[in-house]
Amino acid sequence: MLFSVLTGAIAPGVFLLTYLYLKDKYDTEPIHMVVRMFFIGVLILFPIMIVQRGVELWWGDHQFVTAFGLSALVEESVKWFVLYHIIYNHTEFDEPYDGIVYAASISLGFATLENVLYALMQPSGFGTLMFRALLPVSGHALFGITMGYYMGKAKFASAKRIKPYLLLSFILPIIFHGLYDWILLAFAHVWMWIIPPFMAFMWIWALRNMQRANNRSPFRLLPREDEVKL
C-alpha cells in the first residue's frame, strides 16, 4: 500500500519533467544536470517551510497574504534564486529552452516531495492523487515553465532587455502562483469552476512559450543529435 501511494505521489512530477525534457528539439540537456536540479528542488522544500512558518507568524494567515505572500512569494523567490545563481551563467545553459528545463526541474522536485509528504500525512486514495497530479504538481510545472521561459529570454537578450526579462521571470510566476492559491482559498465552494479554465489558459500559454523558446535555439539549423546526453 505504501509503495503504491509513494509511486502515485512521485509519478506525476517525473512524468511532467520527462515530457518537458523530451520537448527540447535541438540540444537536450545532460541528464545528470536535470536530475541534479530536480533534487535541489527537493531539498529546498525544508528551508521554504521554515521561512513560511516565520512569515505566517509575522504577517498572519489572511487568504490574500497566504496565497501571494506565504505561498507564492516565498516559494517562487527561492526557486528563482536557485535557478539564477546555479544555472543562469552555467555553460550548459546555451539555448532559450534550457531555462524551461532547469526551472521546471527545480519546481517539480519541490512539488514531488511536497506531494509525497501530503500523501504520507493525509489519507490518499487514487482520486486524491489524481487531483494533486492535475492541479498542484502541474501548477508548479507551469510556474517553472514561465520562470524558465523569461530567464531564457534574458540570457540571450540584448543588454538593455536583460533586466526587464529577469524581472518578468521573477514576478510572473509569483502572480500566477498567487492567483492559483487565492482562487482555491477565496472561492472554496466554486473553485472547481474557475481553476480548470485558469489551468487551461496556463497550459496553452506555456506550450506556446515552449515552442517560441525552441524556435529561438541557435542549434535549430544544425542536424539534431538523437541520443540523450548523459
Accessible surface in RSA format (square Angstrom, percent):
REM  Atomic radii and reference values for relative SASA: ProtOr
REM  Chains: A
REM  Algorithm: Lee & Richards
REM  Probe-radius: 1.40
REM  Slices: 20
REM RES _ NUM      All-atoms   Total-Side   Main-Chain    Non-polar    All polar
REM                ABS   REL    ABS   REL    ABS   REL    ABS   REL    ABS   REL
RES MET A   1   176.61  91.5 131.85  87.3  44.76 106.6 110.65  94.1  65.97  87.4
RES LEU A   2   108.67  60.5 102.32  73.2   6.35  16.0 104.52  73.4   4.15  11.2
RES PHE A   3   161.37  80.7 156.67  97.0   4.71  12.3 158.93  96.4   2.45   7.0
RES SER A   4    69.71  58.9  58.89  78.6  10.82  24.9  30.88  65.8  38.83  54.4
RES VAL A   5    16.73  11.0  15.94  14.4   0.79   1.9  16.72  14.5   0.01   0.0
RES LEU A   6    50.98  28.4  50.98  36.5   0.00   0.0  50.98  35.8   0.00   0.0
RES THR A   7    65.66  46.7  60.71  61.6   4.95  11.8  60.31  81.0   5.35   8.1
RES GLY A   8    22.62  27.9   0.00   N/A  22.62  27.9  19.60  53.8   3.01   6.8
RES ALA A   9     0.24   0.2   0.00   0.0   0.24   0.6   0.00   0.0   0.24   0.6
RES ILE A  10    71.73  40.8  71.73  53.4   0.00   0.0  71.73  51.7   0.00   0.0
RES ALA A  11    47.40  43.6  40.05  61.8   7.35  16.7  46.34  65.3   1.06   2.8
RES PRO A  12    18.18  13.2  11.17  10.2   7.01  25.5  18.15  15.0   0.03   0.2
RES GLY A  13     0.69   0.9   0.00   N/A   0.69   0.9   0.00   0.0   0.69   1.6
RES VAL A  14    71.23  46.9  70.26  63.6   0.97   2.3  71.05  61.7   0.18   0.5
RES PHE A  15   140.38  70.2 135.01  83.6   5.37  14.0 139.77  84.7   0.61   1.8
RES LEU A  16    19.96  11.1  19.96  14.3   0.00   0.0  19.96  14.0   0.00   0.0
RES LEU A  17    18.95  10.6  18.95  13.6   0.00   0.0  18.95  13.3   0.00   0.0
RES THR A  18    65.25  46.4  61.17  62.0   4.07   9.7  48.37  65.0  16.88  25.5
RES TYR A  19    76.69  35.8  71.57  40.7   5.12  13.3  60.64  45.6  16.04  19.8
RES LEU A  20     0.00   0.0   0.00   0.0   0.00   0.0   0.00   0.0   0.00   0.0
RES TYR A  21    17.29   8.1  17.29   9.8   0.00   0.0  17.29  13.0   0.00   0.0
RES LEU A  22   105.09  58.5  89.70  64.2  15.39  38.7  89.77  63.0  15.32  41.2
RES LYS A  23    78.04  38.1  74.35  45.6   3.69   8.8  29.22  26.3  48.82  52.0
RES ASP A  24     0.33   0.2   0.33   0.3   0.00   0.0   0.29   0.7   0.04   0.0
RES LYS A  25    70.37  34.3  68.98  42.3   1.40   3.3  43.10  38.8  27.27  29.0
RES TYR A  26    52.74  24.6  42.49  24.2  10.25  26.7  19.12  14.4  33.62  41.5
RES ASP A  27    23.10  16.2  19.86  19.8   3.24   7.7   3.93   9.2  19.18  19.1
RES THR A  28    11.83   8.4   8.71   8.8   3.12   7.4   6.12   8.2   5.70   8.6
RES GLU A  29     1.19   0.7   0.85   0.6   0.34   0.8   0.05   0.1   1.14   0.9
RES PRO A  30     8.49   6.2   8.49   7.7   0.00   0.0   8.49   7.0   0.00   0.0
RES ILE A  31    63.98  36.4  63.96  47.7   0.02   0.0  63.98  46.1   0.00   0.0
RES HIS A  32   109.30  59.7  99.34  69.0   9.96  25.5  83.84  86.4  25.45  29.6
RES MET A  33     5.90   3.1   5.90   3.9   0.00   0.0   0.58   0.5   5.32   7.0
RES VAL A  34     7.67   5.0   7.67   6.9   0.00   0.0   7.67   6.7   0.00   0.0
RES VAL A  35    65.18  42.9  64.60  58.5   0.58   1.4  65.18  56.6   0.00   0.0
RES ARG A  36   113.43  47.6 105.17  53.6   8.27  19.7  42.57  58.2  70.86  42.9
RES MET A  37     0.00   0.0   0.00   0.0   0.00   0.0   0.00   0.0   0.00   0.0
RES PHE A  38    22.21  11.1  22.21  13.8   0.00   0.0  22.21  13.5   0.00   0.0
RES PHE A  39   113.37  56.7 113.37  70.2   0.00   0.0 113.37  68.7   0.00   0.0
RES ILE A  40    32.54  18.5  32.43  24.2   0.11   0.3  32.44  23.4   0.10   0.3
RES GLY A  41     0.00   0.0   0.00   N/A   0.00   0.0   0.00   0.0   0.00   0.0
RES VAL A  42    26.17  17.2  26.17  23.7   0.00   0.0  26.17  22.7   0.00   0.0
RES LEU A  43   116.71  65.0 111.85  80.0   4.86  12.2 111.96  78.6   4.75  12.8
RES ILE A  44    14.97   8.5  14.46  10.8   0.51   1.2  14.97  10.8   0.00   0.0
RES LEU A  45     6.34   3.5   6.34   4.5   0.00   0.0   6.34   4.5   0.00   0.0
RES PHE A  46   100.78  50.4  99.13  61.4   1.65   4.3  99.82  60.5   0.96   2.8
RES PRO A  47    66.58  48.5  64.42  58.7   2.16   7.9  66.24  54.7   0.35   2.2
RES ILE A  48     0.37   0.2   0.15   0.1   0.22   0.5   0.31   0.2   0.05   0.1
RES MET A  49    90.94  47.1  83.80  55.5   7.14  17.0  83.23  70.8   7.71  10.2
RES ILE A  50   128.20  73.0 121.19  90.3   7.02  16.9 125.04  90.0   3.17   8.6
RES VAL A  51    71.94  47.3  65.58  59.4   6.36  15.3  71.29  61.9   0.64   1.7
RES GLN A  52    30.73  17.2  30.44  22.2   0.29   0.7   8.60  18.3  22.13  16.8
RES ARG A  53   133.85  56.2 131.08  66.8   2.77   6.6  54.27  74.2  79.58  48.2
RES GLY A  54    37.65  46.4   0.00   N/A  37.65  46.4  32.45  89.1   5.20  11.6
RES VAL A  55    19.74  13.0  18.43  16.7   1.30   3.1  18.83  16.4   0.90   2.4
RES GLU A  56    54.68  31.4  51.13  38.7   3.55   8.5   6.23  12.1  48.45  39.6
RES LEU A  57   127.04  70.7  93.98  67.2  33.06  83.1  97.53  68.5  29.51  79.4
RES TRP A  58   193.55  77.7 164.23  79.5  29.32  68.8 142.07  75.7  51.49  83.5
RES TRP A  59   108.52  43.5  81.77  39.6  26.76  62.8  77.40  41.3  31.12  50.5
RES GLY A  60    31.33  38.6   0.00   N/A  31.33  38.6  30.03  82.4   1.30   2.9
RES ASP A  61   103.48  72.5  86.32  85.9  17.16  40.6  13.39  31.5  90.09  89.9
RES HIS A  62   122.56  67.0 110.81  77.0  11.75  30.1  87.74  90.4  34.82  40.5
RES GLN A  63    83.68  46.8  81.64  59.7   2.04   4.9  23.12  49.2  60.56  45.9
RES PHE A  64   110.11  55.1 110.09  68.2   0.02   0.1 110.09  66.7   0.02   0.1
RES VAL A  65    39.23  25.8  36.07  32.7   3.16   7.6  39.23  34.1   0.00   0.0
RES THR A  66    31.58  22.5  31.58  32.0   0.00   0.0  29.53  39.7   2.06   3.1
RES ALA A  67     0.00   0.0   0.00   0.0   0.00   0.0   0.00   0.0   0.00   0.0
RES PHE A  68    42.02  21.0  38.73  24.0   3.29   8.6  38.86  23.6   3.16   9.0
RES GLY A  69     7.11   8.8   0.00   N/A   7.11   8.8   6.40  17.6   0.70   1.6
RES LEU A  70    24.24  13.5  24.24  17.3   0.00   0.0  24.24  17.0   0.00   0.0
RES SER A  71    16.79  14.2  16.71  22.3   0.08   0.2  10.94  23.3   5.86   8.2
RES ALA A  72     0.00   0.0   0.00   0.0   0.00   0.0   0.00   0.0   0.00   0.0
RES LEU A  73    64.06  35.7  64.06  45.8   0.00   0.0  64.06  45.0   0.00   0.0
RES VAL A  74    12.17   8.0   8.09   7.3   4.08   9.8  12.17  10.6   0.00   0.0
RES GLU A  75     9.85   5.7   9.85   7.4   0.00   0.0   0.00   0.0   9.85   8.0
RES GLU A  76     0.30   0.2   0.14   0.1   0.16   0.4   0.14   0.3   0.16   0.1
RES SER A  77    30.48  25.8  27.17  36.3   3.31   7.6  24.75  52.7   5.74   8.0
RES VAL A  78    39.94  26.3  37.90  34.3   2.04   4.9  39.94  34.7   0.00   0.0
RES LYS A  79     1.58   0.8   1.52   0.9   0.06   0.1   1.52   1.4   0.06   0.1
RES TRP A  80    45.19  18.1  45.19  21.9   0.00   0.0  45.19  24.1   0.00   0.0
RES PHE A  81   120.58  60.3 120.58  74.7   0.00   0.0 120.58  73.1   0.00   0.0
RES VAL A  82    15.34  10.1  13.94  12.6   1.40   3.4  15.34  13.3   0.00   0.0
RES LEU A  83     0.15   0.1   0.15   0.1   0.00   0.0   0.15   0.1   0.00   0.0
RES TYR A  84    60.52  28.3  59.03  33.6   1.49   3.9  21.50  16.2  39.03  48.1
RES HIS A  85   114.07  62.3  78.76  54.7  35.32  90.3  51.65  53.2  62.42  72.6
RES ILE A  86    55.55  31.6  42.60  31.7  12.95  31.2  46.50  33.5   9.05  24.6
RES ILE A  87     0.04   0.0   0.04   0.0   0.00   0.0   0.04   0.0   0.00   0.0
RES TYR A  88    19.72   9.2  19.68  11.2   0.04   0.1  15.49  11.6   4.23   5.2
RES ASN A  89   118.42  81.7  92.68  89.6  25.74  62.0  33.79  81.3  84.63  81.8
RES HIS A  90    55.02  30.1  44.74  31.1  10.28  26.3  35.98  37.1  19.05  22.2
RES THR A  91   122.76  87.3 100.07 101.5  22.68  54.1  89.92 120.8  32.83  49.6
RES GLU A  92    46.64  26.8  45.93  34.7   0.71   1.7   4.98   9.6  41.66  34.0
RES PHE A  93     3.50   1.8   0.00   0.0   3.50   9.1   0.00   0.0   3.50  10.0
RES ASP A  94    43.23  30.3  36.86  36.7   6.36  15.0  23.16  54.5  20.07  20.0
RES GLU A  95     0.00   0.0   0.00   0.0   0.00   0.0   0.00   0.0   0.00   0.0
RES PRO A  96     4.50   3.3   4.31   3.9   0.19   0.7   4.31   3.6   0.19   1.2
RES TYR A  97     0.00   0.0   0.00   0.0   0.00   0.0   0.00   0.0   0.00   0.0
RES ASP A  98     0.00   0.0   0.00   0.0   0.00   0.0   0.00   0.0   0.00   0.0
RES GLY A  99     0.00   0.0   0.00   N/A   0.00   0.0   0.00   0.0   0.00   0.0
RES ILE A 100     0.00   0.0   0.00   0.0   0.00   0.0   0.00   0.0   0.00   0.0
RES VAL A 101     0.32   0.2   0.32   0.3   0.00   0.0   0.32   0.3   0.00   0.0
RES TYR A 102     0.26   0.1   0.26   0.1   0.00   0.0   0.26   0.2   0.00   0.0
RES ALA A 103     1.57   1.4   0.01   0.0   1.56   3.6   0.51   0.7   1.06   2.8
RES ALA A 104     0.00   0.0   0.00   0.0   0.00   0.0   0.00   0.0   0.00   0.0
RES SER A 105     0.00   0.0   0.00   0.0   0.00   0.0   0.00   0.0   0.00   0.0
RES ILE A 106     1.13   0.6   1.13   0.8   0.00   0.0   1.13   0.8   0.00   0.0
RES SER A 107     0.58   0.5   0.58   0.8   0.00   0.0   0.00   0.0   0.58   0.8
RES LEU A 108     0.00   0.0   0.00   0.0   0.00   0.0   0.00   0.0   0.00   0.0
RES GLY A 109     0.00   0.0   0.00   N/A   0.00   0.0   0.00   0.0   0.00   0.0
RES PHE A 110     1.07   0.5   1.07   0.7   0.00   0.0   1.07   0.7   0.00   0.0
RES ALA A 111     1.37   1.3   0.70   1.1   0.67   1.5   0.70   1.0   0.67   1.8
RES THR A 112     7.92   5.6   7.61   7.7   0.31   0.7   7.92  10.6   0.00   0.0
RES LEU A 113    28.94  16.1  27.41  19.6   1.53   3.8  28.93  20.3   0.01   0.0
RES GLU A 114    48.75  28.0  46.99  35.5   1.77   4.2  19.17  37.1  29.59  24.2
RES ASN A 115     0.05   0.0   0.01   0.0   0.04   0.1   0.00   0.0   0.05   0.0
RES VAL A 116    18.03  11.9  18.03  16.3   0.00   0.0  18.03  15.7   0.00   0.0
RES LEU A 117    45.34  25.3  45.34  32.4   0.00   0.0  45.34  31.8   0.00   0.0
RES TYR A 118    80.48  37.6  79.07  45.0   1.42   3.7  42.35  31.8  38.14  47.0
RES ALA A 119     6.62   6.1   0.12   0.2   6.50  14.8   0.12   0.2   6.50  17.2
RES LEU A 120    91.09  50.7  57.48  41.1  33.61  84.5  59.76  42.0  31.32  84.3
RES MET A 121   138.26  71.6 107.07  70.9  31.20  74.3  73.59  62.6  64.67  85.7
RES GLN A 122    86.22  48.2  82.21  60.1   4.02   9.6   7.36  15.7  78.86  59.8
RES PRO A 123   128.08  93.3 101.15  92.2  26.92  97.9 114.17  94.3  13.91  86.5
RES SER A 124    13.31  11.3   0.12   0.2  13.20  30.4   0.88   1.9  12.43  17.4
RES GLY A 125    41.63  51.3   0.00   N/A  41.63  51.3  34.99  96.0   6.64  14.9
RES PHE A 126   161.06  80.6 148.74  92.1  12.32  32.1 151.05  91.6  10.01  28.7
RES GLY A 127    51.10  63.0   0.00   N/A  51.10  63.0  37.90 104.0  13.20  29.6
RES THR A 128    45.48  32.3  37.83  38.3   7.65  18.2  15.41  20.7  30.07  45.5
RES LEU A 129    20.15  11.2  19.07  13.6   1.09   2.7  19.38  13.6   0.77   2.1
RES MET A 130    81.50  42.2  81.03  53.6   0.48   1.1  58.51  49.7  22.99  30.5
RES PHE A 131    78.41  39.2  73.27  45.4   5.14  13.4  77.79  47.2   0.63   1.8
RES ARG A 132    24.78  10.4  24.78  12.6   0.00   0.0   0.86   1.2  23.92  14.5
RES ALA A 133    18.97  17.4  14.42  22.3   4.54  10.3  14.42  20.3   4.54  12.0
RES LEU A 134   113.49  63.2 105.81  75.7   7.68  19.3 106.41  74.7   7.09  19.1
RES LEU A 135    20.01  11.1  20.01  14.3   0.00   0.0  20.01  14.1   0.00   0.0
RES PRO A 136    20.59  15.0  18.05  16.5   2.55   9.3  19.86  16.4   0.74   4.6
RES VAL A 137     1.01   0.7   1.01   0.9   0.00   0.0   1.01   0.9   0.00   0.0
RES SER A 138     6.72   5.7   6.72   9.0   0.00   0.0   6.72  14.3   0.00   0.0
RES GLY A 139     0.30   0.4   0.00   N/A   0.30   0.4   0.30   0.8   0.00   0.0
RES HIS A 140    10.08   5.5  10.08   7.0   0.00   0.0   1.50   1.5   8.58  10.0
RES ALA A 141     0.00   0.0   0.00   0.0   0.00   0.0   0.00   0.0   0.00   0.0
RES LEU A 142     0.60   0.3   0.45   0.3   0.15   0.4   0.45   0.3   0.15   0.4
RES PHE A 143     3.88   1.9   3.88   2.4   0.00   0.0   3.88   2.3   0.00   0.0
RES GLY A 144     0.00   0.0   0.00   N/A   0.00   0.0   0.00   0.0   0.00   0.0
RES ILE A 145     0.38   0.2   0.38   0.3   0.00   0.0   0.38   0.3   0.00   0.0
RES THR A 146     2.06   1.5   1.80   1.8   0.27   0.6   0.27   0.4   1.80   2.7
RES MET A 147     1.86   1.0   1.86   1.2   0.00   0.0   0.17   0.1   1.69   2.2
RES GLY A 148     0.00   0.0   0.00   N/A   0.00   0.0   0.00   0.0   0.00   0.0
RES TYR A 149    10.02   4.7   9.17   5.2   0.85   2.2   2.34   1.8   7.68   9.5
RES TYR A 150    27.05  12.6  27.05  15.4   0.00   0.0   5.25   3.9  21.80  26.9
RES MET A 151     0.00   0.0   0.00   0.0   0.00   0.0   0.00   0.0   0.00   0.0
RES GLY A 152     0.00   0.0   0.00   N/A   0.00   0.0   0.00   0.0   0.00   0.0
RES LYS A 153    40.12  19.6  33.87  20.8   6.25  14.9  12.25  11.0  27.87  29.7
RES ALA A 154     0.00   0.0   0.00   0.0   0.00   0.0   0.00   0.0   0.00   0.0
RES LYS A 155    56.25  27.4  36.23  22.2  20.02  47.7  17.65  15.9  38.60  41.1
RES PHE A 156    92.50  46.3  56.36  34.9  36.14  94.1  63.27  38.4  29.23  83.7
RES ALA A 157    25.96  23.9   3.06   4.7  22.90  52.1  11.73  16.5  14.23  37.7
RES SER A 158    62.95  53.2  44.07  58.8  18.88  43.5  53.41 113.7   9.54  13.4
RES ALA A 159    89.62  82.4  67.72 104.5  21.90  49.8  69.20  97.5  20.42  54.1
RES LYS A 160   177.16  86.4 148.82  91.3  28.34  67.5 102.71  92.4  74.45  79.3
RES ARG A 161   122.96  51.6 122.83  62.6   0.13   0.3  24.43  33.4  98.53  59.7
RES ILE A 162    52.37  29.8  52.37  39.0   0.00   0.0  52.37  37.7   0.00   0.0
RES LYS A 163   169.62  82.7 164.61 101.0   5.01  11.9 109.19  98.3  60.43  64.4
RES PRO A 164    69.51  50.7  63.19  57.6   6.31  22.9  68.40  56.5   1.10   6.9
RES TYR A 165    26.58  12.4  26.58  15.1   0.00   0.0  18.41  13.8   8.17  10.1
RES LEU A 166    24.59  13.7  24.14  17.3   0.45   1.1  24.34  17.1   0.25   0.7
RES LEU A 167   102.04  56.8  97.97  70.1   4.07  10.2 101.49  71.3   0.54   1.5
RES LEU A 168    65.57  36.5  65.57  46.9   0.00   0.0  65.57  46.1   0.00   0.0
RES SER A 169     0.00   0.0   0.00   0.0   0.00   0.0   0.00   0.0   0.00   0.0
RES PHE A 170    59.03  29.5  58.69  36.4   0.34   0.9  58.76  35.6   0.28   0.8
RES ILE A 171    63.91  36.4  63.85  47.6   0.07   0.2  63.91  46.0   0.00   0.0
RES LEU A 172    30.51  17.0  30.51  21.8   0.00   0.0  30.51  21.4   0.00   0.0
RES PRO A 173     0.00   0.0   0.00   0.0   0.00   0.0   0.00   0.0   0.00   0.0
RES ILE A 174    20.52  11.7  20.52  15.3   0.00   0.0  20.52  14.8   0.00   0.0
RES ILE A 175    69.17  39.4  69.17  51.5   0.00   0.0  69.17  49.8   0.00   0.0
RES PHE A 176    23.75  11.9  23.75  14.7   0.00   0.0  23.75  14.4   0.00   0.0
RES HIS A 177     5.76   3.1   5.76   4.0   0.00   0.0   0.00   0.0   5.76   6.7
RES GLY A 178     0.00   0.0   0.00   N/A   0.00   0.0   0.00   0.0   0.00   0.0
RES LEU A 179    61.56  34.3  61.56  44.0   0.00   0.0  61.56  43.2   0.00   0.0
RES TYR A 180    10.69   5.0  10.69   6.1   0.00   0.0  10.57   7.9   0.12   0.1
RES ASP A 181    22.81  16.0  22.03  21.9   0.78   1.8   8.02  18.9  14.78  14.7
RES TRP A 182    82.28  33.0  82.28  39.8   0.00   0.0  73.05  39.0   9.23  15.0
RES ILE A 183    13.34   7.6  13.34   9.9   0.00   0.0  13.34   9.6   0.00   0.0
RES LEU A 184    47.29  26.3  38.21  27.3   9.08  22.8  38.23  26.9   9.06  24.4
RES LEU A 185    69.02  38.4  61.28  43.8   7.74  19.4  63.32  44.5   5.70  15.3
RES ALA A 186    37.20  34.2   9.40  14.5  27.80  63.2  10.33  14.5  26.87  71.2
RES PHE A 187    73.01  36.5  69.01  42.7   4.00  10.4  73.01  44.3   0.00   0.0
RES ALA A 188    57.24  52.6  42.40  65.4  14.84  33.8  43.00  60.6  14.24  37.7
RES HIS A 189   165.01  90.2 145.89 101.4  19.12  48.9 101.31 104.4  63.70  74.1
RES VAL A 190    70.34  46.3  70.34  63.7   0.00   0.0  70.34  61.1   0.00   0.0
RES TRP A 191    56.00  22.5  56.00  27.1   0.00   0.0  38.41  20.5  17.59  28.5
RES MET A 192    83.98  43.5  76.30  50.5   7.68  18.3  72.42  61.6  11.56  15.3
RES TRP A 193   195.97  78.6 178.29  86.3  17.68  41.5 160.93  85.8  35.04  56.8
RES ILE A 194    57.75  32.9  55.25  41.2   2.50   6.0  56.99  41.0   0.76   2.1
RES ILE A 195     0.27   0.2   0.27   0.2   0.00   0.0   0.27   0.2   0.00   0.0
RES PRO A 196    70.48  51.4  60.45  55.1  10.02  36.4  66.54  54.9   3.93  24.4
RES PRO A 197    78.52  57.2  66.98  61.1  11.54  42.0  73.33  60.5   5.19  32.3
RES PHE A 198    29.92  15.0  22.99  14.2   6.94  18.1  29.02  17.6   0.91   2.6
RES MET A 199    13.49   7.0  13.48   8.9   0.01   0.0  12.17  10.4   1.32   1.7
RES ALA A 200    51.67  47.5  42.34  65.3   9.32  21.2  50.62  71.3   1.05   2.8
RES PHE A 201   108.11  54.1 103.72  64.2   4.39  11.4 107.28  65.0   0.83   2.4
RES MET A 202     1.28   0.7   1.12   0.7   0.17   0.4   1.12   0.9   0.17   0.2
RES TRP A 203    56.54  22.7  56.54  27.4   0.00   0.0  47.44  25.3   9.10  14.8
RES ILE A 204    91.45  52.0  90.15  67.2   1.30   3.1  91.19  65.7   0.26   0.7
RES TRP A 205    56.03  22.5  54.77  26.5   1.26   3.0  35.36  18.9  20.67  33.5
RES ALA A 206     2.48   2.3   1.45   2.2   1.04   2.4   2.48   3.5   0.00   0.0
RES LEU A 207    73.83  41.1  67.33  48.2   6.49  16.3  67.81  47.6   6.01  16.2
RES ARG A 208   143.52  60.3 139.88  71.3   3.64   8.7  32.30  44.1 111.22  67.4
RES ASN A 209     2.35   1.6   2.35   2.3   0.00   0.0   0.00   0.0   2.35   2.3
RES MET A 210     3.42   1.8   3.42   2.3   0.00   0.0   3.42   2.9   0.00   0.0
RES GLN A 211    74.09  41.4  71.86  52.5   2.23   5.3  37.40  79.6  36.70  27.8
RES ARG A 212   100.77  42.3  98.65  50.3   2.12   5.1  36.08  49.3  64.70  39.2
RES ALA A 213     0.45   0.4   0.45   0.7   0.00   0.0   0.45   0.6   0.00   0.0
RES ASN A 214     2.41   1.7   2.41   2.3   0.00   0.0   0.00   0.0   2.41   2.3
RES ASN A 215    71.12  49.0  62.73  60.6   8.39  20.2  21.42  51.6  49.70  48.0
RES ARG A 216    90.54  38.0  76.20  38.8  14.34  34.1  61.47  84.0  29.07  17.6
RES SER A 217     0.00   0.0   0.00   0.0   0.00   0.0   0.00   0.0   0.00   0.0
RES PRO A 218    76.94  56.1  48.12  43.9  28.83 104.8  56.15  46.4  20.79 129.2
RES PHE A 219    54.35  27.2  53.11  32.9   1.24   3.2  53.11  32.2   1.24   3.5
RES ARG A 220   112.58  47.3  94.61  48.2  17.97  42.8  14.81  20.2  97.77  59.3
RES LEU A 221   157.75  87.9 126.05  90.2  31.70  79.7 130.92  91.9  26.83  72.2
RES LEU A 222   103.34  57.6  94.96  67.9   8.38  21.1  95.79  67.3   7.56  20.3
RES PRO A 223   127.13  92.7 100.70  91.8  26.43  96.1 112.56  92.9  14.56  90.5
RES ARG A 224   114.38  48.0  88.00  44.9  26.38  62.8  31.23  42.7  83.15  50.4
RES GLU A 225   105.98  60.8  94.44  71.4  11.54  27.5  40.78  78.9  65.20  53.2
RES ASP A 226   131.14  91.9 102.68 102.2  28.46  67.3  38.34  90.2  92.80  92.6
RES GLU A 227   110.35  63.4  97.46  73.7  12.90  30.7  64.07 123.9  46.28  37.8
RES VAL A 228    62.33  41.0  47.37  42.9  14.96  36.1  47.43  41.2  14.90  40.4
RES LYS A 229    62.50  30.5  56.76  34.8   5.74  13.7  45.16  40.6  17.34  18.5
RES LEU A 230   161.06  89.7 122.13  87.4  38.93  97.9 138.09  97.0  22.97  61.8
END  Absolute sums over single chains surface
CHAIN  1 A    11526.7      10096.4       1430.2       8406.1       3120.5
END  Absolute sums over all chains
TOTAL         11526.7      10096.4       1430.2       8406.1       3120.5
